[in-house]
Amino acid sequence: MSRIASTFAALKAQNKTGLVTFITAGDPAPELTVPLMHALVAGGANVLELGVPFSDPMAEGPVIQRACERALKFGIGLPDVFNFVREFRQTDTTTPVVLMGYANPIERIGPDNFIRCAREAGADGAIVVDYPPEECAAFADAMRANGLDLIFLLAPTSTTARVQQVARYGSGFSYYVSLKGVTGSAAIDTADVARRVAAIREHVKLPIGVGFGIRDGATARAVAEVADAVVIGSRIIQELESVPPEQAVAAVRTFTAGIRSALDS
């Protein structure tokens, strides 16, 4: 059983909703990435998504685009991301880490090399926004063979056929994008999320995390009624943008703890 599967199994046994958090590797400064990862865990995050900086992050709104731009100014690339995970693993061997990004950096180093490096660093899986399931069966099989989960996105526009493909090739958990648009955009319709998650569960037996548009404890708690996990990214980046770098770690821990408290209330 993968670290991700074990984490969700433990959450289910405790009747708790998972908290999945996102930051971009290298933002706001490379030396803060690993301390921020630990701060997220200390605040109550169950799974960490670590964004791989990319120059054309098509699914991201302005907030995460800015984070990518800041990280790229430091020259952060996949080798650095692997090093961050490796350093994190020196003191945290239990929290799952999912690398989130786009196909271009993976294709540049080669999918087999990516899988090898991710496994050796201690990562647990990947979300590749522009790897549709019908085009990456071999990659999904290779990930699974190396103990890594490939997590797919589902959207309000996903067809039944696409949901079935995700059920076939995905592992770890499935990520439902709660709205049409980019990260950090409009408020979500929780009633609509409930309907669509129920339809997805008819085909997908993996835990379902819901993200895009979750900004505070109230929306997180509402989504937790129907999801196995809530995913928060843009709102965390905004916290980082609102404080000086020396206050970033404390601010992220405090914000995450507030979301965790809302989920547990």
Rosetta blueprint (number, residue, H / E / L):
1 M L
2 S L
3 R H
4 I H
5 A H
6 S H
7 T H
8 F H
9 A H
10 A H
11 L H
12 K H
13 A H
14 Q L
15 N L
16 K L
17 T L
18 G E
19 L E
20 V E
21 T E
22 F E
23 I E
24 T E
25 A L
26 G L
27 D L
28 P L
29 A L
30 P H
31 E H
32 L H
33 T H
34 V H
35 P H
36 L H
37 M H
38 H H
39 A H
40 L H
41 V H
42 A H
43 G H
44 G L
45 A L
46 N L
47 V E
48 L E
49 E E
50 L E
51 G E
52 V L
53 P L
54 F L
55 S L
56 D L
57 P L
58 M L
59 A L
60 E L
61 G L
62 P H
63 V H
64 I H
65 Q H
66 R H
67 A H
68 C H
69 E H
70 R H
71 A H
72 L H
73 K H
74 F L
75 G L
76 I L
77 G L
78 L H
79 P H
80 D H
81 V H
82 F H
83 N H
84 F H
85 V H
86 R H
87 E H
88 F H
89 R H
90 Q L
91 T L
92 D L
93 T L
94 T L
95 T L
96 P L
97 V E
98 V E
99 L E
100 M E
101 G E
102 Y L
103 A H
104 N H
105 P H
106 I H
107 E H
108 R H
109 I H
110 G L
111 P H
112 D H
113 N H
114 F H
115 I H
116 R H
117 C H
118 A H
119 R H
120 E H
121 A H
122 G L
123 A L
124 D L
125 G E
126 A E
127 I E
128 V E
129 V L
130 D L
131 Y L
132 P L
133 P H
134 E H
135 E H
136 C L
137 A H
138 A H
139 F H
140 A H
141 D H
142 A H
143 M H
144 R H
145 A H
146 N L
147 G L
148 L L
149 D E
150 L E
151 I E
152 F L
153 L E
154 L E
155 A L
156 P L
157 T L
158 S L
159 T L
160 T H
161 A H
162 R H
163 V H
164 Q H
165 Q H
166 V H
167 A H
168 R H
169 Y H
170 G L
171 S L
172 G L
173 F L
174 S E
175 Y E
176 Y E
177 V E
178 S L
179 L L
180 K L
181 G L
182 V L
183 T L
184 G L
185 S L
186 A L
187 A L
188 I L
189 D L
190 T H
191 A H
192 D H
193 V H
194 A H
195 R H
196 R H
197 V H
198 A H
199 A H
200 I H
201 R H
202 E L
203 H L
204 V L
205 K L
206 L L
207 P L
208 I E
209 G E
210 V E
211 G E
212 F L
213 G L
214 I L
215 R L
216 D L
217 G H
218 A H
219 T H
220 A H
221 R H
222 A H
223 V H
224 A H
225 E L
226 V L
227 A L
228 D L
229 A E
230 V E
231 V E
232 I E
233 G L
234 S H
235 R H
236 I H
237 I H
238 Q H
239 E H
240 L H
241 E H
242 S H
243 V L
244 P L
245 P H
246 E H
247 Q H
248 A H
249 V H
250 A H
251 A H
252 V H
253 R H
254 T H
255 F H
256 T H
257 A H
258 G H
259 I H
260 R H
261 S H
262 A H
263 L H
264 D H
265 S L
